[in-house]
Amino acid sequence: MNTLTKSILKISFATAMLGASFAFAAEEDCLPQQDFDLILSKIRVEQKDDNGQVVKTFDQQDRCDKDDFKRWAGAVNFLFKLPRFTDIPSRFQSPVSKEGSASFLTKRIQLMQMETLTMDSCAEGASAYVTKSEVSERKMHLCPIRKNAGTPLTLGSLLLHEARHIEGYSHVHCAKGPQSELSLPACDETYQEQGSYGIGAALFFYVYKGTKNEVLKQEARSMAITASLSTFNKPPLDIKEGALILGEDSKISFYDGQETFIGELEDDVSLILIDQTTPYA
Ligand SMILES: [Zn+2]
């Protein structure tokens, strides 16, 4: 074999390898067939145009979609694939833990419509919404996702939040925090009533207490703290509002109008302990 033939062969081989790796990467971007089939068997997903007309129903050809459908379908898939954790402590149980995240969604929602930014609610900043007049259709509207906004966990929580609205749960004005400046009601009075924010937060607690995946657990923990502090007028699950004080004598106290001694800061371990047990051990 002469040198030229060898080079051509090498190039052909490299091209074949490149082709193969592209094909592999593309399949990796797709939702697994079985998962995708299950989603479409439970929820119809439609695309609307700028005039609000339905222009397409998502089907098998969209399994490898790269746009918003992929992100929303990924969030639905996250809820579908989340294991039924059976060891959730009673104080963290909720309709999400009792019904299961997938059933919670599909009992309330059977149609999702992807909107464009011309739809008023989307243009005003909503990520997803339901309307009272469409309750019987069990329909949810999904807005275009802002770049890099949301993970399967946070988008999944949002889906459950909106699904809860189908049952008539609404919001009240926030009594404190940056959201209190808004003219729209953007809080729930309590976590315990398990309204839309309560259900959204319940998913974070459920994942935080249930998953063995450390990365997901930490994300859920962080989101549980954020949701607990920003979306309820009364802090949930015995959370007390106040501040940690570190005195010059290395003693740590909690101050909420009165000072309660917590412990002594002897080394870094104390700090880690406090961090890891927030919001709940
Ligand atoms: Zn809401």
Residues whose N, C-alpha, C, O or C-beta is under 5 A from the ligand:
A	BS01	ZN	S196
